[in-house]
Amino acid sequence: MTTKIKASRRWRWIERFFLLAGIIGVVVGLGAMLLPVVWQDWENWDFDRRVNGQVGTYGAYLADKGRGIEHNVKAWLGFESPPVQATVPSSSPSERRSPRHHPEIAKDGLIGRITIPRLNLSTIVREGTTSKVLSLAAGHIPGTALPGEKGNIAVAGHRDTLFRGLKDIRPSDVIDFETLDGRLEYQVASTEIVKPEDVAVLKPGPENELTLVTCYPFYYVGSAPDRFIVKARQVSKSPMEPNVWSDVKQQNAHAAPARQNAKTPSVKPGAKKVNFTIATHHSRELAPGVSLGITDTDVSGRRVDGWMWLMEDRRTIWLRDQRLQDPLVFYSGRDGKRSQVTITSVTGNSASGYLSQP
């Protein structure tokens, strides 16, 4: 009898050990899956603040996410409370700093952010292609051009995480490359599959290019044998266009004359303008105290649903069936300054346009 009791206790301890090991394995697995997602969310939040010359902290990030959860819960319950801004809250002048040029990029240093609106793909880009960098971000391949330089900018990413969406990329898709100093716009020209040793795809060509590299096939167990290459040509009119406030007159100085029609609103010379692309269920501060959120897009109907939050007025403007190219004019602030938001294009998961202010 004593021997049976001891054996029974031993089996119970073995069962508990394997149960505990299984729980630890699940927790570690979930952590490995969630870490890149959480880290990318933090880095995008922080990047938006840096672009606007602000400093982000972990405390402010957690507080901002808490307000976002509260707003989403109220919206789900049917209470239309003022939307909270999910990015770039206004700060005092002492908290702001001007973006600076970094002639030398440190190892693992921030390069910028790549966004492909149609695919709803967005990822922070850091210097290098070490396992540490690629586990949390896309990596700029050393030796290739940097944003703002002539040549071929090459960026690598994992096929099973951040670059998984490249499997659906198409020619003519738009790719935005934002940095703290400005932004570049590219258009996909071609895709190809090459062997890992074929480094000719990284060489510069006659035009400024962006090359995205990931492993192929996308669905493959183990180390993938090939590389999937996306080639995009720069369509920006200048080496580096401002990604924050810029003078419209300067922006249009090198642009071809555009035909004016009744549906295309004009922006007065000297006005300040900021371009944006916002994914559905996301928001962005377009100017200090002016935030825009997109809740739904209708491609066939060329309409957008969303909201605007005017912090100084503590006022919400709801966008319902807002038509493309139809300017939304509003007045805000103590001086009642006139501003307008114009949505110029939509996809199934994003909206693009601009805000203009005097």
Number of C-alpha atoms within 10 A of each C-alpha: 6 7 8 9 10 11 12 12 12 12 12 12 12 12 12 12 12 12 12 12 12 12 12 12 12 12 12 12 11 11 13 12 12 12 13 17 16 13 14 18 16 17 20 18 20 20 24 20 22 19 21 23 20 22 17 20 11 10 8 13 17 12 12 19 17 13 15 16 13 15 19 18 12 15 14 10 9 9 11 13 12 19 25 23 26 20 22 28 22 18 14 7 9 7 11 16 14 12 15 9 10 11 7 7 14 12 13 18 15 20 23 23 22 21 18 21 22 20 21 15 16 22 22 24 27 24 23 23 20 12 11 11 19 22 17 23 29 30 30 27 21 14 12 19 20 19 23 17 12 16 19 26 24 26 24 22 24 20 22 13 16 23 21 16 17 20 15 8 16 16 13 13 15 21 24 19 23 24 26 24 19 18 22 23 22 21 21 20 17 15 17 10 16 17 12 14 8 11 9 8 17 23 15 18 11 8 13 21 25 30 23 25 25 26 25 21 16 19 12 12 7 6 9 15 12 17 21 20 22 23 21 26 20 21 16 15 13 14 16 18 18 18 19 19 15 16 15 17 15 11 14 13 9 10 9 7 8 8 6 9 8 8 10 15 13 10 16 12 12 13 15 18 24 19 18 18 20 20 26 20 13 15 23 22 23 23 20 14 19 19 23 28 25 22 19 20 23 18 16 9 10 17 22 24 18 20 19 24 21 24 19 12 13 11 13 18 15 17 18 13 15 19 19 21 18 17 20 15 12 13 13 17 13 8 7 9 11 13 18 18 22 21 23 17 18 24 18 16 19 25 28 17 17 16 24 22 16 13
